[in-house]
Amino acid sequence: MPAFQLDVSPRVYSEPVGRRLFGAAAEASRSAGWTAYDSGRIAAAERHYIAAMRAAASANDPVVGANTLAF
């Protein structure tokens, strides 16, 4: 079970704010993936990278997606 769960489904914020939230979630997942990979936890790193790619797609941010793929 994850230590935390980020819920960025639309509630009371606008679409641009939601995209920024997804972008921040993508960056956090990418960073967590790198940390997991660097610690030798390859399966966990893969899960974080997949979450980062999904969040980047939801944010409609190809730069974050490309940055994630670079790791």
All heavy atoms as a GROMACS GRO file, in nm:
protein
  525
    1MET      N    1   0.084  -0.117   0.000
    1MET     CA    2   0.000   0.000   0.000
    1MET      C    3   0.089   0.124   0.000
    1MET      O    4   0.183   0.133   0.076
    1MET     CB    5  -0.091  -0.002   0.122
    1MET     CG    6  -0.175   0.124   0.138
    1MET     SD    7  -0.287   0.117   0.277
    1MET     CE    8  -0.425   0.042   0.198
    2PRO      N    9   0.059   0.221  -0.087
    2PRO     CA   10   0.142   0.341  -0.093
    2PRO      C   11   0.132   0.423   0.036
    2PRO      O   12   0.030   0.421   0.104
    2PRO     CB   13   0.087   0.418  -0.212
    2PRO     CG   14  -0.046   0.360  -0.241
    2PRO     CD   15  -0.049   0.222  -0.183
    3ALA      N   16   0.239   0.495   0.064
    3ALA     CA   17   0.241   0.578   0.184
    3ALA      C   18   0.144   0.694   0.171
    3ALA      O   19   0.093   0.746   0.269
    3ALA     CB   20   0.382   0.629   0.210
    4PHE      N   21   0.118   0.737   0.048
    4PHE     CA   22   0.022   0.844   0.025
    4PHE      C   23  -0.042   0.824  -0.111
    4PHE      O   24   0.009   0.751  -0.194
    4PHE     CB   25   0.091   0.982   0.031
    4PHE     CG   26   0.186   1.006  -0.083
    4PHE    CD1   27   0.143   1.071  -0.196
    4PHE    CD2   28   0.317   0.963  -0.076
    4PHE    CE1   29   0.230   1.092  -0.302
    4PHE    CE2   30   0.404   0.983  -0.181
    4PHE     CZ   31   0.360   1.049  -0.295
    5GLN      N   32  -0.153   0.889  -0.130
    5GLN     CA   33  -0.221   0.881  -0.259
    5GLN      C   34  -0.260   1.023  -0.297
    5GLN      O   35  -0.323   1.094  -0.218
    5GLN     CB   36  -0.343   0.792  -0.251
    5GLN     CG   37  -0.414   0.778  -0.384
    5GLN     CD   38  -0.527   0.679  -0.378
    5GLN    OE1   39  -0.544   0.608  -0.281
    5GLN    NE2   40  -0.607   0.674  -0.481
    6LEU      N   41  -0.221   1.064  -0.416
    6LEU     CA   42  -0.251   1.198  -0.464
    6LEU      C   43  -0.379   1.193  -0.545
    6LEU      O   44  -0.388   1.118  -0.643
    6LEU     CB   45  -0.135   1.251  -0.548
    6LEU     CG   46  -0.151   1.392  -0.602
    6LEU    CD1   47  -0.162   1.490  -0.485
    6LEU    CD2   48  -0.031   1.426  -0.687
    7ASP      N   49  -0.477   1.269  -0.505
    7ASP     CA   50  -0.604   1.275  -0.576
    7ASP      C   51  -0.614   1.413  -0.641
    7ASP      O   52  -0.636   1.512  -0.572
    7ASP     CB   53  -0.720   1.251  -0.480
    7ASP     CG   54  -0.855   1.252  -0.551
    7ASP    OD1   55  -0.858   1.254  -0.675
    7ASP    OD2   56  -0.957   1.252  -0.481
    8VAL      N   57  -0.597   1.418  -0.772
    8VAL     CA   58  -0.606   1.545  -0.843
    8VAL      C   59  -0.724   1.543  -0.941
    8VAL      O   60  -0.721   1.609  -1.044
    8VAL     CB   61  -0.475   1.581  -0.915
    8VAL    CG1   62  -0.367   1.613  -0.817
    8VAL    CG2   63  -0.431   1.471  -1.008
    9SER      N   64  -0.827   1.467  -0.907
    9SER     CA   65  -0.945   1.467  -0.993
    9SER      C   66  -1.017   1.601  -0.978
    9SER      O   67  -1.010   1.666  -0.874
    9SER     CB   68  -1.037   1.350  -0.955
    9SER     OG   69  -1.074   1.358  -0.821
   10PRO      N   70  -1.084   1.646  -1.084
   10PRO     CA   71  -1.147   1.779  -1.082
   10PRO      C   72  -1.247   1.795  -0.968
   10PRO      O   73  -1.331   1.709  -0.946
   10PRO     CB   74  -1.218   1.787  -1.216
   10PRO     CG   75  -1.150   1.687  -1.302
   10PRO     CD   76  -1.101   1.579  -1.212
   11ARG      N   77  -1.231   1.901  -0.897
   11ARG     CA   78  -1.322   1.931  -0.787
   11ARG      C   79  -1.360   2.079  -0.791
   11ARG      O   80  -1.460   2.114  -0.849
   11ARG     CB   81  -1.258   1.895  -0.653
   11ARG     CG   82  -1.241   1.745  -0.634
   11ARG     CD   83  -1.303   1.702  -0.502
   11ARG     NE   84  -1.326   1.562  -0.487
   11ARG     CZ   85  -1.240   1.464  -0.497
   11ARG    NH1   86  -1.117   1.488  -0.529
   11ARG    NH2   87  -1.274   1.339  -0.479
   12VAL      N   88  -1.282   2.163  -0.731
   12VAL     CA   89  -1.318   2.304  -0.722
   12VAL      C   90  -1.215   2.394  -0.789
   12VAL      O   91  -1.212   2.513  -0.763
   12VAL     CB   92  -1.335   2.347  -0.574
   12VAL    CG1   93  -1.454   2.278  -0.512
   12VAL    CG2   94  -1.210   2.319  -0.495
   13TYR      N   95  -1.132   2.340  -0.874
   13TYR     CA   96  -1.033   2.421  -0.941
   13TYR      C   97  -1.056   2.417  -1.092
   13TYR      O   98  -1.121   2.328  -1.144
   13TYR     CB   99  -0.891   2.376  -0.906
   13TYR     CG  100  -0.869   2.228  -0.912
   13TYR    CD1  101  -0.845   2.164  -1.032
   13TYR    CD2  102  -0.872   2.151  -0.797
   13TYR    CE1  103  -0.826   2.028  -1.038
   13TYR    CE2  104  -0.852   2.015  -0.802
   13TYR     CZ  105  -0.829   1.954  -0.924
   13TYR     OH  106  -0.809   1.819  -0.930
   14SER      N  107  -1.000   2.515  -1.158
   14SER     CA  108  -1.019   2.525  -1.303
   14SER      C  109  -0.930   2.423  -1.376
   14SER      O  110  -0.840   2.363  -1.317
   14SER     CB  111  -0.982   2.666  -1.349
   14SER     OG  112  -0.845   2.690  -1.326
   15GLU      N  113  -0.954   2.409  -1.505
   15GLU     CA  114  -0.875   2.316  -1.585
   15GLU      C  115  -0.727   2.355  -1.588
   15GLU      O  116  -0.641   2.267  -1.573
   15GLU     CB  117  -0.930   2.307  -1.727
   15GLU     CG  118  -0.855   2.207  -1.812
   15GLU     CD  119  -0.913   2.194  -1.951
   15GLU    OE1  120  -1.031   2.223  -1.971
   15GLU    OE2  121  -0.838   2.153  -2.040
   16PRO      N  122  -0.692   2.483  -1.604
   16PRO     CA  123  -0.549   2.518  -1.601
   16PRO      C  124  -0.482   2.483  -1.468
   16PRO      O  125  -0.367   2.437  -1.466
   16PRO     CB  126  -0.546   2.669  -1.626
   16PRO     CG  127  -0.674   2.697  -1.698
   16PRO     CD  128  -0.773   2.599  -1.642
   17VAL      N  129  -0.552   2.502  -1.359
   17VAL     CA  130  -0.497   2.466  -1.229
   17VAL      C  131  -0.482   2.314  -1.219
   17VAL      O  132  -0.381   2.263  -1.169
   17VAL     CB  133  -0.584   2.521  -1.114
   17VAL    CG1  134  -0.540   2.466  -0.980
   17VAL    CG2  135  -0.580   2.673  -1.113
   18GLY      N  136  -0.580   2.240  -1.269
   18GLY     CA  137  -0.571   2.094  -1.269
   18GLY      C  138  -0.452   2.045  -1.349
   18GLY      O  139  -0.382   1.953  -1.307
   19ARG      N  140  -0.426   2.109  -1.462
   19ARG     CA  141  -0.310   2.070  -1.543
   19ARG      C  142  -0.180   2.096  -1.468
   19ARG      O  143  -0.086   2.016  -1.474
   19ARG     CB  144  -0.310   2.144  -1.675
   19ARG     CG  145  -0.414   2.092  -1.769
   19ARG     CD  146  -0.405   2.158  -1.903
   19ARG     NE  147  -0.510   2.106  -1.989
   19ARG     CZ  148  -0.524   2.140  -2.114
   19ARG    NH1  149  -0.441   2.226  -2.169
   19ARG    NH2  150  -0.621   2.089  -2.185
   20ARG      N  151  -0.174   2.208  -1.397
   20ARG     CA  152  -0.054   2.236  -1.318
   20ARG      C  153  -0.037   2.135  -1.205
   20ARG      O  154   0.074   2.094  -1.173
   20ARG     CB  155  -0.058   2.378  -1.264
   20ARG     CG  156  -0.044   2.481  -1.376
   20ARG     CD  157  -0.037   2.620  -1.326
   20ARG     NE  158   0.086   2.634  -1.246
   20ARG     CZ  159   0.117   2.745  -1.183
   20ARG    NH1  160   0.038   2.850  -1.189
   20ARG    NH2  161   0.227   2.752  -1.113
   21LEU      N  162  -0.149   2.094  -1.145
   21LEU     CA  163  -0.142   1.992  -1.039
   21LEU      C  164  -0.092   1.859  -1.095
   21LEU      O  165  -0.007   1.793  -1.034
   21LEU     CB  166  -0.279   1.973  -0.974
   21LEU     CG  167  -0.326   2.085  -0.883
   21LEU    CD1  168  -0.473   2.064  -0.845
   21LEU    CD2  169  -0.240   2.093  -0.760
   22PHE      N  170  -0.143   1.819  -1.211
   22PHE     CA  171  -0.096   1.696  -1.273
   22PHE      C  172   0.052   1.708  -1.312
   22PHE      O  173   0.127   1.611  -1.301
   22PHE     CB  174  -0.180   1.660  -1.396
   22PHE     CG  175  -0.304   1.583  -1.362
   22PHE    CD1  176  -0.429   1.640  -1.375
   22PHE    CD2  177  -0.296   1.452  -1.318
   22PHE    CE1  178  -0.544   1.570  -1.346
   22PHE    CE2  179  -0.411   1.379  -1.288
   22PHE     CZ  180  -0.535   1.439  -1.301
   23GLY      N  181   0.092   1.826  -1.356
   23GLY     CA  182   0.233   1.848  -1.390
   23GLY      C  183   0.322   1.833  -1.267
   23GLY      O  184   0.429   1.771  -1.273
   24ALA      N  185   0.277   1.889  -1.155
   24ALA     CA  186   0.354   1.875  -1.031
   24ALA      C  187   0.358   1.730  -0.985
   24ALA      O  188   0.462   1.681  -0.938
   24ALA     CB  189   0.293   1.963  -0.922
   25ALA      N  190   0.246   1.659  -1.000
   25ALA     CA  191   0.242   1.517  -0.964
   25ALA      C  192   0.338   1.437  -1.053
   25ALA      O  193   0.406   1.345  -1.005
   25ALA     CB  194   0.100   1.463  -0.976
   26ALA      N  195   0.344   1.472  -1.181
   26ALA     CA  196   0.436   1.404  -1.273
   26ALA      C  197   0.580   1.425  -1.230
   26ALA      O  198   0.660   1.331  -1.228
   26ALA     CB  199   0.414   1.454  -1.415
   27GLU      N  200   0.615   1.548  -1.196
   27GLU     CA  201   0.752   1.577  -1.152
   27GLU      C  202   0.785   1.503  -1.023
   27GLU      O  203   0.895   1.450  -1.007
   27GLU     CB  204   0.771   1.727  -1.133
   27GLU     CG  205   0.773   1.805  -1.262
   27GLU     CD  206   0.902   1.786  -1.342
   27GLU    OE1  207   0.997   1.723  -1.292
   27GLU    OE2  208   0.906   1.833  -1.455
   28ALA      N  209   0.690   1.498  -0.931
   28ALA     CA  210   0.714   1.427  -0.805
   28ALA      C  211   0.733   1.277  -0.829
   28ALA      O  212   0.822   1.215  -0.770
   28ALA     CB  213   0.598   1.452  -0.708
   29SER      N  214   0.651   1.220  -0.917
   29SER     CA  215   0.664   1.078  -0.947
   29SER      C  216   0.795   1.048  -1.019
   29SER      O  217   0.859   0.946  -0.995
   29SER     CB  218   0.547   1.030  -1.033
   29SER     OG  219   0.428   1.031  -0.957
   30ARG      N  220   0.836   1.138  -1.109
   30ARG     CA  221   0.964   1.120  -1.177
   30ARG      C  222   1.079   1.121  -1.078
   30ARG      O  223   1.167   1.037  -1.082
   30ARG     CB  224   0.985   1.229  -1.282
   30ARG     CG  225   1.116   1.212  -1.359
   30ARG     CD  226   1.153   1.335  -1.438
   30ARG     NE  227   1.154   1.458  -1.361
   30ARG     CZ  228   1.253   1.494  -1.277
   30ARG    NH1  229   1.355   1.416  -1.257
   30ARG    NH2  230   1.246   1.609  -1.213
   31SER      N  231   1.074   1.215  -0.986
   31SER     CA  232   1.179   1.224  -0.884
   31SER      C  233   1.180   1.099  -0.794
   31SER      O  234   1.286   1.045  -0.761
   31SER     CB  235   1.159   1.350  -0.800
   31SER     OG  236   1.259   1.362  -0.704
   32ALA      N  237   1.062   1.053  -0.758
   32ALA     CA  238   1.052   0.932  -0.676
   32ALA      C  239   1.104   0.811  -0.754
   32ALA      O  240   1.168   0.722  -0.696
   32ALA     CB  241   0.908   0.908  -0.631
   33GLY      N  242   1.077   0.809  -0.883
   33GLY     CA  243   1.128   0.700  -0.967
   33GLY      C  244   1.279   0.698  -0.972
   33GLY      O  245   1.341   0.592  -0.962
   34TRP      N  246   1.338   0.814  -0.987
   34TRP     CA  247   1.484   0.821  -0.990
   34TRP      C  248   1.543   0.777  -0.856
   34TRP      O  249   1.641   0.703  -0.852
   34TRP     CB  250   1.530   0.962  -1.024
   34TRP     CG  251   1.680   0.973  -1.019
   34TRP    CD1  252   1.753   1.042  -0.928
   34TRP    CD2  253   1.773   0.909  -1.105
   34TRP    NE1  254   1.887   1.027  -0.954
   34TRP    CE2  255   1.902   0.944  -1.063
   34TRP    CE3  256   1.759   0.825  -1.215
   34TRP    CZ2  257   2.017   0.898  -1.125
   34TRP    CZ3  258   1.875   0.780  -1.277
   34TRP    CH2  259   2.001   0.816  -1.232
   35THR      N  260   1.482   0.821  -0.747
   35THR     CA  261   1.530   0.782  -0.614
   35THR      C  262   1.520   0.632  -0.595
   35THR      O  263   1.612   0.568  -0.544
   35THR     CB  264   1.450   0.855  -0.505
   35THR    OG1  265   1.465   0.997  -0.525
   35THR    CG2  266   1.498   0.820  -0.367
   36ALA      N  267   1.408   0.573  -0.637
   36ALA     CA  268   1.390   0.428  -0.625
   36ALA      C  269   1.492   0.355  -0.710
   36ALA      O  270   1.553   0.257  -0.666
   36ALA     CB  271   1.248   0.388  -0.665
   37TYR      N  272   1.512   0.402  -0.832
   37TYR     CA  273   1.610   0.337  -0.921
   37TYR      C  274   1.750   0.345  -0.860
   37TYR      O  275   1.825   0.248  -0.859
   37TYR     CB  276   1.609   0.404  -1.058
   37TYR     CG  277   1.709   0.345  -1.153
   37TYR    CD1  278   1.681   0.228  -1.223
   37TYR    CD2  279   1.834   0.405  -1.171
   37TYR    CE1  280   1.773   0.173  -1.308
   37TYR    CE2  281   1.927   0.350  -1.257
   37TYR     CZ  282   1.897   0.234  -1.326
   37TYR     OH  283   1.990   0.179  -1.410
   38ASP      N  284   1.784   0.462  -0.809
   38ASP     CA  285   1.916   0.483  -0.750
   38ASP      C  286   1.937   0.396  -0.625
   38ASP      O  287   2.049   0.364  -0.590
   38ASP     CB  288   1.934   0.631  -0.715
   38ASP     CG  289   2.078   0.672  -0.702
   38ASP    OD1  290   2.161   0.620  -0.779
   38ASP    OD2  291   2.107   0.757  -0.616
   39SER      N  292   1.827   0.356  -0.562
   39SER     CA  293   1.833   0.271  -0.443
   39SER      C  294   1.827   0.123  -0.478
   39SER      O  295   1.824   0.038  -0.389
   39SER     CB  296   1.718   0.304  -0.348
   39SER     OG  297   1.725   0.438  -0.306
   40GLY      N  298   1.820   0.093  -0.608
   40GLY     CA  299   1.815  -0.046  -0.650
   40GLY      C  300   1.676  -0.106  -0.650
   40GLY      O  301   1.660  -0.227  -0.668
   41ARG      N  302   1.574  -0.026  -0.633
   41ARG     CA  303   1.435  -0.074  -0.631
   41ARG      C  304   1.374  -0.053  -0.770
   41ARG      O  305   1.293   0.036  -0.791
   41ARG     CB  306   1.358  -0.001  -0.522
   41ARG     CG  307   1.419  -0.023  -0.383
   41ARG     CD  308   1.348   0.053  -0.274
   41ARG     NE  309   1.209   0.010  -0.267
   41ARG     CZ  310   1.108   0.095  -0.250
   41ARG    NH1  311   1.130   0.223  -0.236
   41ARG    NH2  312   0.984   0.049  -0.245
   42ILE      N  313   1.414  -0.138  -0.861
   42ILE     CA  314   1.380  -0.120  -1.003
   42ILE      C  315   1.230  -0.128  -1.028
   42ILE      O  316   1.174  -0.048  -1.103
   42ILE     CB  317   1.456  -0.223  -1.089
   42ILE    CG1  318   1.606  -0.217  -1.061
   42ILE    CG2  319   1.425  -0.203  -1.237
   42ILE    CD1  320   1.670  -0.082  -1.080
   43ALA      N  321   1.162  -0.223  -0.967
   43ALA     CA  322   1.017  -0.238  -0.989
   43ALA      C  323   0.943  -0.113  -0.938
   43ALA      O  324   0.850  -0.065  -1.004
   43ALA     CB  325   0.964  -0.363  -0.920
   44ALA      N  326   0.982  -0.062  -0.824
   44ALA     CA  327   0.920   0.059  -0.770
   44ALA      C  328   0.947   0.177  -0.861
   44ALA      O  329   0.858   0.261  -0.886
   44ALA     CB  330   0.970   0.088  -0.629
   45ALA      N  331   1.069   0.185  -0.912
   45ALA     CA  332   1.103   0.294  -1.004
   45ALA      C  333   1.015   0.290  -1.128
   45ALA      O  334   0.964   0.393  -1.173
   45ALA     CB  335   1.250   0.283  -1.043
   46GLU      N  336   0.993   0.171  -1.181
   46GLU     CA  337   0.909   0.157  -1.299
   46GLU      C  338   0.766   0.204  -1.272
   46GLU      O  339   0.706   0.274  -1.354
   46GLU     CB  340   0.908   0.011  -1.345
   46GLU     CG  341   0.835  -0.011  -1.475
   46GLU     CD  342   0.846  -0.155  -1.523
   46GLU    OE1  343   0.959  -0.207  -1.528
   46GLU    OE2  344   0.741  -0.212  -1.553
   47ARG      N  345   0.713   0.169  -1.156
   47ARG     CA  346   0.578   0.214  -1.119
   47ARG      C  347   0.572   0.367  -1.112
   47ARG      O  348   0.476   0.429  -1.159
   47ARG     CB  349   0.534   0.152  -0.988
   47ARG     CG  350   0.501   0.004  -0.998
   47ARG     CD  351   0.434  -0.048  -0.872
   47ARG     NE  352   0.515  -0.031  -0.752
   47ARG     CZ  353   0.606  -0.118  -0.708
   47ARG    NH1  354   0.628  -0.229  -0.776
   47ARG    NH2  355   0.673  -0.095  -0.597
   48HIS      N  356   0.674   0.428  -1.053
   48HIS     CA  357   0.677   0.575  -1.042
   48HIS      C  358   0.688   0.640  -1.180
   48HIS      O  359   0.621   0.741  -1.206
   48HIS     CB  360   0.793   0.620  -0.954
   48HIS     CG  361   0.772   0.593  -0.808
   48HIS    ND1  362   0.670   0.652  -0.736
   48HIS    CD2  363   0.840   0.515  -0.721
   48HIS    CE1  364   0.677   0.610  -0.610
   48HIS    NE2  365   0.779   0.526  -0.600
   49TYR      N  366   0.770   0.583  -1.267
   49TYR     CA  367   0.784   0.640  -1.401
   49TYR      C  368   0.654   0.628  -1.480
   49TYR      O  369   0.617   0.720  -1.554
   49TYR     CB  370   0.899   0.572  -1.478
   49TYR     CG  371   1.036   0.611  -1.428
   49TYR    CD1  372   1.137   0.518  -1.420
   49TYR    CD2  373   1.065   0.742  -1.392
   49TYR    CE1  374   1.264   0.553  -1.375
   49TYR    CE2  375   1.192   0.778  -1.347
   49TYR     CZ  376   1.290   0.683  -1.339
   49TYR     OH  377   1.415   0.718  -1.296
   50ILE      N  378   0.585   0.517  -1.466
   50ILE     CA  379   0.455   0.502  -1.533
   50ILE      C  380   0.356   0.604  -1.481
   50ILE      O  381   0.284   0.668  -1.559
   50ILE     CB  382   0.402   0.358  -1.516
   50ILE    CG1  383   0.488   0.261  -1.598
   50ILE    CG2  384   0.255   0.348  -1.557
   50ILE    CD1  385   0.462   0.115  -1.568
   51ALA      N  386   0.352   0.624  -1.349
   51ALA     CA  387   0.263   0.725  -1.291
   51ALA      C  388   0.301   0.864  -1.342
   51ALA      O  389   0.212   0.946  -1.370
   51ALA     CB  390   0.270   0.720  -1.139
   52ALA      N  391   0.430   0.890  -1.354
   52ALA     CA  392   0.475   1.020  -1.405
   52ALA      C  393   0.429   1.042  -1.548
   52ALA      O  394   0.385   1.152  -1.584
   52ALA     CB  395   0.626   1.030  -1.395
   53MET      N  396   0.439   0.939  -1.631
   53MET     CA  397   0.396   0.952  -1.770
   53MET      C  398   0.245   0.975  -1.780
   53MET      O  399   0.199   1.056  -1.861
   53MET     CB  400   0.437   0.828  -1.849
   53MET     CG  401   0.586   0.815  -1.871
   53MET     SD  402   0.658   0.957  -1.956
   53MET     CE  403   0.574   0.949  -2.114
   54ARG      N  404   0.169   0.906  -1.698
   54ARG     CA  405   0.023   0.925  -1.700
   54ARG      C  406  -0.013   1.066  -1.654
   54ARG      O  407  -0.101   1.131  -1.713
   54ARG     CB  408  -0.045   0.821  -1.611
   54ARG     CG  409  -0.042   0.685  -1.673
   54ARG     CD  410  -0.112   0.583  -1.586
   54ARG     NE  411  -0.112   0.453  -1.652
   54ARG     CZ  412  -0.126   0.339  -1.590
   54ARG    NH1  413  -0.142   0.336  -1.459
   54ARG    NH2  414  -0.124   0.226  -1.657
   55ALA      N  415   0.053   1.113  -1.549
   55ALA     CA  416   0.024   1.248  -1.499
   55ALA      C  417   0.066   1.352  -1.602
   55ALA      O  418  -0.004   1.453  -1.621
   55ALA     CB  419   0.094   1.271  -1.366
   56ALA      N  420   0.179   1.330  -1.668
   56ALA     CA  421   0.224   1.425  -1.771
   56ALA      C  422   0.124   1.430  -1.887
   56ALA      O  423   0.096   1.537  -1.940
   56ALA     CB  424   0.362   1.386  -1.822
   57ALA      N  425   0.069   1.315  -1.923
   57ALA     CA  426  -0.032   1.312  -2.029
   57ALA      C  427  -0.158   1.386  -1.985
   57ALA      O  428  -0.217   1.461  -2.063
   57ALA     CB  429  -0.065   1.168  -2.066
   58SER      N  430  -0.198   1.367  -1.860
   58SER     CA  431  -0.316   1.438  -1.808
   58SER      C  432  -0.292   1.588  -1.801
   58SER      O  433  -0.384   1.668  -1.817
   58SER     CB  434  -0.354   1.386  -1.670
   58SER     OG  435  -0.396   1.252  -1.679
   59ALA      N  436  -0.166   1.626  -1.777
   59ALA     CA  437  -0.131   1.768  -1.772
   59ALA      C  438  -0.116   1.827  -1.911
   59ALA      O  439  -0.102   1.948  -1.926
   59ALA     CB  440  -0.001   1.786  -1.695
   60ASN      N  441  -0.117   1.738  -2.012
   60ASN     CA  442  -0.094   1.780  -2.150
   60ASN      C  443   0.040   1.853  -2.161
   60ASN      O  444   0.050   1.958  -2.222
   60ASN     CB  445  -0.209   1.867  -2.202
   60ASN     CG  446  -0.209   1.878  -2.352
   60ASN    OD1  447  -0.157   1.792  -2.420
   60ASN    ND2  448  -0.267   1.985  -2.403
   61ASP      N  449   0.142   1.794  -2.096
   61ASP     CA  450   0.274   1.855  -2.090
   61ASP      C  451   0.378   1.761  -2.150
   61ASP      O  452   0.433   1.674  -2.081
   61ASP     CB  453   0.309   1.887  -1.945
   61ASP     CG  454   0.432   1.975  -1.932
   61ASP    OD1  455   0.514   1.979  -2.026
   61ASP    OD2  456   0.445   2.040  -1.826
   62PRO      N  457   0.407   1.776  -2.279
   62PRO     CA  458   0.502   1.685  -2.343
   62PRO      C  459   0.645   1.702  -2.291
   62PRO      O  460   0.724   1.609  -2.299
   62PRO     CB  461   0.493   1.722  -2.492
   62PRO     CG  462   0.440   1.861  -2.494
   62PRO     CD  463   0.353   1.874  -2.373
   63VAL      N  464   0.678   1.819  -2.238
   63VAL     CA  465   0.813   1.841  -2.186
   63VAL      C  466   0.837   1.754  -2.063
   63VAL      O  467   0.942   1.689  -2.050
   63VAL     CB  468   0.837   1.990  -2.155
   63VAL    CG1  469   0.970   2.011  -2.088
   63VAL    CG2  470   0.826   2.072  -2.282
   64VAL      N  471   0.740   1.748  -1.973
   64VAL     CA  472   0.755   1.664  -1.854
   64VAL      C  473   0.761   1.517  -1.895
   64VAL      O  474   0.839   1.440  -1.841
   64VAL     CB  475   0.641   1.690  -1.753
   64VAL    CG1  476   0.648   1.593  -1.637
   64VAL    CG2  477   0.647   1.832  -1.702
   65GLY      N  478   0.678   1.480  -1.993
   65GLY     CA  479   0.683   1.341  -2.041
   65GLY      C  480   0.818   1.306  -2.101
   65GLY      O  481   0.874   1.201  -2.074
   66ALA      N  482   0.873   1.397  -2.181
   66ALA     CA  483   1.004   1.373  -2.241
   66ALA      C  484   1.112   1.368  -2.135
   66ALA      O  485   1.203   1.284  -2.143
   66ALA     CB  486   1.035   1.483  -2.343
   67ASN      N  487   1.102   1.454  -2.036
   67ASN     CA  488   1.201   1.454  -1.927
   67ASN      C  489   1.194   1.322  -1.851
   67ASN      O  490   1.297   1.266  -1.813
   67ASN     CB  491   1.175   1.572  -1.835
   67ASN     CG  492   1.289   1.595  -1.738
   67ASN    OD1  493   1.402   1.554  -1.761
   67ASN    ND2  494   1.259   1.662  -1.629
   68THR      N  495   1.076   1.270  -1.830
   68THR     CA  496   1.060   1.141  -1.762
   68THR      C  497   1.124   1.029  -1.844
   68THR      O  498   1.192   0.943  -1.791
   68THR     CB  499   0.912   1.111  -1.735
   68THR    OG1  500   0.857   1.215  -1.654
   68THR    CG2  501   0.893   0.978  -1.667
   69LEU      N  502   1.100   1.030  -1.974
   69LEU     CA  503   1.158   0.927  -2.061
   69LEU      C  504   1.309   0.934  -2.064
   69LEU      O  505   1.375   0.833  -2.090
   69LEU     CB  506   1.102   0.941  -2.202
   69LEU     CG  507   0.956   0.902  -2.220
   69LEU    CD1  508   0.910   0.933  -2.361
   69LEU    CD2  509   0.934   0.754  -2.187
   70ALA      N  510   1.365   1.050  -2.036
   70ALA     CA  511   1.510   1.065  -2.037
   70ALA      C  512   1.576   0.993  -1.920
   70ALA      O  513   1.695   0.964  -1.922
   70ALA     CB  514   1.549   1.213  -2.033
   71PHE      N  515   1.498   0.960  -1.818
   71PHE     CA  516   1.553   0.891  -1.702
   71PHE      C  517   1.537   0.746  -1.729
   71PHE      O  518   1.562   0.654  -1.702
   71PHE     CB  519   1.482   0.932  -1.575
   71PHE     CG  520   1.527   1.064  -1.523
   71PHE    CD1  521   1.477   1.182  -1.573
   71PHE    CD2  522   1.624   1.071  -1.425
   71PHE    CE1  523   1.520   1.304  -1.526
   71PHE    CE2  524   1.667   1.193  -1.378
   71PHE     CZ  525   1.615   1.310  -1.429
   0.00000   0.00000   0.00000
